[in-house]
Amino acid sequence: MHEPGTPRDEGRAKTPGPVSERDDAMRRAIDRQAERRRRFRPAGPIGLLVLGGTAGLLFVVPILLGAYLGRWIDAHSAGYSVRWTVSLIVLGIVVGGYNVYRFFKGMGQ
């Protein structure tokens, strides 16, 4: 245990005071990447197709996952029902909408 009168951090490594050069280099690299990302804008019709395709996939994939998972749960439950299928499709629509919102919000930053 700790003896009175002795420093608690004795034997521990000291934390460096100033920021090291490696940290500065890492910070500059991250800043360059962030600036490139801010300047990126899709160019022409190909860029718009890529942007639209990405947004479409972000919206459709959660819906399809919800439909397949709901169908699987309904098939394994007693009696035939579409309760899980419909519920998970609606959840997929909400999640997909949120994905697209975050995608376009991130493009504006």
trRosetta pair geometry for C-beta under 8 A, 3 or more apart (Angstrom, degrees):
i j d omega theta_ij theta_ji phi_ij phi_ji
2 6 7.1 -155 -168 67 73 101
2 8 6.1 -15 -125 -105 130 88
3 6 4.9 51 73 12 95 121
6 10 6.2 -58 166 -5 99 145
7 10 4.8 121 78 -45 92 94
9 12 4.6 -76 -169 38 77 126
16 19 8.0 111 113 -104 117 21
16 20 6.4 20 124 -50 163 99
19 23 4.8 -109 -179 82 96 136
19 24 6.1 113 124 -53 115 87
20 23 4.9 101 60 5 76 101
20 24 7.3 -137 102 -3 44 87
21 24 5.4 -53 -151 36 38 114
21 25 6.4 39 151 -20 69 103
22 25 5.7 -51 -148 35 33 111
22 26 6.4 34 152 -19 64 105
23 26 5.6 -53 -147 37 32 112
23 27 6.3 34 153 -20 65 106
24 27 5.7 -54 -146 36 31 112
24 28 6.4 31 154 -18 64 105
25 28 5.8 -53 -148 36 31 110
25 29 6.4 31 153 -19 64 106
26 29 5.7 -54 -149 36 32 111
26 30 6.4 30 154 -17 65 106
27 30 5.8 -54 -147 37 31 110
27 31 6.3 33 153 -20 64 107
28 31 5.6 -54 -147 37 32 113
28 32 6.5 35 153 -21 65 103
29 32 5.7 -51 -150 33 32 112
29 33 6.5 31 153 -17 64 105
30 33 5.7 -54 -149 37 33 111
30 34 6.3 34 153 -19 66 106
31 34 5.7 -53 -145 37 32 112
31 35 6.3 33 155 -20 65 105
32 35 5.8 -56 -148 36 30 111
32 36 6.5 31 154 -18 65 104
33 36 5.7 -52 -149 36 32 111
33 37 6.4 32 153 -19 64 106
34 37 5.7 -55 -149 36 32 112
34 38 6.4 33 152 -21 65 105
35 38 5.6 -52 -148 34 33 112
35 39 6.4 24 156 -13 65 108
36 39 6.0 -63 -147 41 30 105
36 40 6.5 46 153 -42 64 99
37 40 5.7 -39 -151 8 34 119
38 109 6.9 -84 -108 121 87 58
41 47 7.5 56 138 168 57 150
42 46 7.7 -145 -177 96 102 61
42 47 2.5 159 174 167 91 110
42 48 5.8 153 118 -57 135 44
42 50 6.0 -172 -124 61 133 108
42 51 4.9 -113 -14 -38 158 120
43 46 7.6 6 85 61 67 91
43 47 4.7 119 43 -24 36 146
44 47 5.5 105 56 12 60 101
44 48 7.2 -117 113 -1 37 94
45 48 5.5 -56 -147 39 37 111
45 49 6.3 41 154 -23 68 103
46 49 5.6 -52 -150 34 32 113
46 50 6.5 33 152 -18 64 104
47 50 5.7 -52 -148 35 33 111
47 51 6.2 33 153 -18 65 107
48 51 5.5 -52 -144 39 33 113
48 52 6.0 32 157 -16 66 108
49 52 5.8 -56 -142 42 28 109
49 53 6.0 30 157 -20 64 109
50 53 5.8 -55 -143 38 27 111
50 54 6.3 28 157 -20 63 106
51 54 6.0 -55 -149 34 27 110
51 55 6.5 22 155 -13 62 108
51 107 7.9 60 -138 -111 115 156
52 55 5.8 -56 -146 40 31 109
52 56 6.1 35 154 -22 65 108
53 56 5.5 -53 -145 36 30 114
53 57 6.4 29 157 -17 65 104
54 57 5.9 -55 -149 37 30 107
54 58 6.3 30 153 -19 64 107
54 103 6.9 -180 129 -167 107 146
55 58 5.6 -55 -147 37 32 113
55 59 6.4 26 155 -15 64 109
55 100 5.1 67 -159 -130 90 100
55 103 6.0 -178 -102 95 78 149
55 104 7.2 34 -105 -53 123 99
56 59 5.9 -64 -151 40 30 106
56 60 5.8 11 162 -10 70 116
57 60 6.0 -60 -127 44 29 100
57 61 5.7 32 176 -27 68 111
58 61 6.9 -40 -126 25 16 108
58 96 6.5 137 132 -153 61 72
58 99 4.1 -158 171 131 103 121
58 100 5.3 147 100 -72 120 67
58 103 5.6 -170 1 -37 178 147
59 62 7.4 -78 -175 35 26 98
59 63 7.1 13 148 -11 63 117
59 96 3.9 82 -151 172 50 114
59 97 6.8 53 -124 -68 95 43
59 99 6.6 -167 -75 71 48 113
59 100 5.1 13 -67 -49 99 124
60 63 5.6 -66 -156 40 41 113
60 64 6.1 35 155 -18 77 107
60 96 6.7 95 -33 -133 19 142
61 64 5.9 -56 -145 38 32 108
61 65 6.3 32 158 -18 66 107
61 96 7.3 154 53 -102 61 104
62 65 5.6 -53 -143 39 33 112
62 66 6.2 36 156 -20 65 106
62 91 7.8 -111 160 119 109 72
62 92 4.1 173 132 -151 80 78
62 93 7.8 -161 101 -42 108 18
62 95 4.2 -140 -178 92 160 117
62 96 4.4 -159 51 -58 117 85
62 99 6.7 164 -14 -11 133 139
63 66 5.8 -56 -151 37 29 112
63 67 6.4 29 152 -20 64 106
63 89 6.0 40 -158 -151 78 70
63 92 3.8 140 -97 132 40 127
63 93 5.9 55 -94 -67 104 61
63 96 5.6 -18 -34 -32 92 147
64 67 5.6 -52 -145 35 34 112
64 68 6.3 26 159 -12 67 106
64 92 7.3 166 17 -166 32 153
65 68 6.1 -58 -144 41 29 104
65 69 6.0 23 160 -13 66 113
65 88 8.0 -107 112 161 65 115
65 92 6.3 164 61 -109 79 123
66 69 6.0 -58 -138 44 26 106
66 70 5.8 26 162 -18 64 113
66 88 3.5 -175 -169 147 87 86
66 89 4.9 161 113 -81 120 33
66 90 7.7 -146 159 36 153 37
66 91 5.5 172 -119 70 139 91
66 92 3.2 -129 2 -39 138 121
66 95 7.8 155 -48 31 126 126
67 70 5.9 -58 -143 40 23 110
67 71 6.2 24 158 -20 62 109
67 85 6.3 38 -145 -159 56 86
67 88 6.8 -171 -60 99 27 104
67 89 5.2 49 -76 -86 79 97
67 92 7.0 -54 -24 6 74 161
68 71 5.7 -53 -144 36 29 111
68 72 6.4 30 155 -20 63 106
69 72 5.7 -55 -149 36 31 112
69 73 6.4 29 155 -16 66 105
69 84 7.8 -105 120 152 73 112
69 88 5.5 -134 80 179 102 163
70 73 5.8 -54 -145 38 32 108
70 74 6.1 30 156 -17 66 108
70 82 7.8 50 149 -170 115 62
70 84 4.2 -179 -149 127 78 79
70 85 3.5 142 128 -100 121 40
70 86 7.1 175 177 11 154 31
70 87 6.5 164 -116 57 128 76
70 88 3.7 -164 -56 37 114 127
70 89 6.5 -70 12 -29 156 78
71 74 5.8 -56 -145 40 29 111
71 75 6.3 31 155 -23 64 107
71 84 7.9 -155 -42 94 20 102
71 85 5.2 57 -67 -98 61 113
72 75 5.8 -53 -147 33 29 111
72 76 6.6 12 158 -6 62 110
73 76 6.1 -70 -150 45 30 100
73 77 6.2 31 155 -29 68 110
73 84 4.2 -95 86 139 123 167
73 85 7.9 -171 57 -54 94 63
73 88 7.8 123 25 -24 132 142
74 77 5.8 -54 -140 28 32 111
74 80 7.2 53 165 -156 101 54
74 81 5.6 -136 -143 77 102 67
74 82 6.1 17 -123 -109 158 36
74 83 6.9 154 -99 44 106 67
74 84 4.9 -161 -54 46 86 109
74 85 5.4 -32 -20 -31 142 99
77 81 6.6 -47 87 40 129 110
77 84 7.2 141 -10 -11 142 132
81 84 7.4 86 103 5 100 81
82 85 4.6 -57 -165 46 75 119
82 86 5.4 72 135 -23 94 102
83 86 6.5 -65 -151 38 22 102
83 87 6.2 17 158 -15 62 115
84 87 5.7 -59 -141 41 31 112
84 88 5.9 20 165 -11 68 112
85 88 6.4 -65 -145 42 21 101
85 89 6.3 23 156 -20 61 109
86 89 5.7 -54 -146 34 30 112
86 90 6.5 28 156 -17 64 105
87 90 6.0 -58 -154 36 29 108
87 91 6.4 28 150 -16 65 107
88 91 5.2 -47 -142 39 39 115
88 92 6.2 48 152 -24 65 102
89 92 5.4 -52 -150 35 32 116
89 93 6.7 37 149 -23 63 99
90 93 5.6 -46 -151 29 35 114
90 94 6.7 34 150 -16 64 102
91 94 5.7 -54 -152 36 35 111
91 95 6.2 30 153 -15 68 108
92 95 5.7 -54 -139 42 32 108
92 96 5.9 34 159 -20 66 110
93 96 5.8 -55 -141 40 26 112
93 97 6.3 29 157 -20 61 107
94 97 5.9 -56 -150 36 27 111
94 98 6.5 25 153 -16 62 107
95 98 5.7 -57 -150 38 31 111
95 99 6.3 38 150 -24 65 104
96 99 5.5 -49 -147 32 33 115
96 100 6.5 30 156 -16 65 103
97 100 5.9 -55 -149 37 32 108
97 101 6.3 35 152 -21 64 107
98 101 5.5 -51 -146 36 33 116
98 102 6.3 30 157 -15 66 105
99 102 6.0 -59 -150 39 27 106
99 103 6.3 32 152 -24 64 108
100 103 5.5 -52 -146 33 32 117
100 104 6.4 20 161 -9 66 105
101 104 6.4 -64 -149 42 26 99
101 105 6.0 25 155 -19 64 113
102 105 5.5 -55 -139 41 31 114
102 106 6.1 33 159 -20 65 107
103 106 5.9 -60 -152 36 25 109
103 107 6.6 27 150 -23 61 104
104 107 5.3 -45 -146 29 39 116
104 108 6.8 39 155 -20 63 102
105 108 6.0 -58 -158 32 33 110
105 109 7.1 35 149 -28 63 103
106 109 5.8 -49 -152 21 39 114
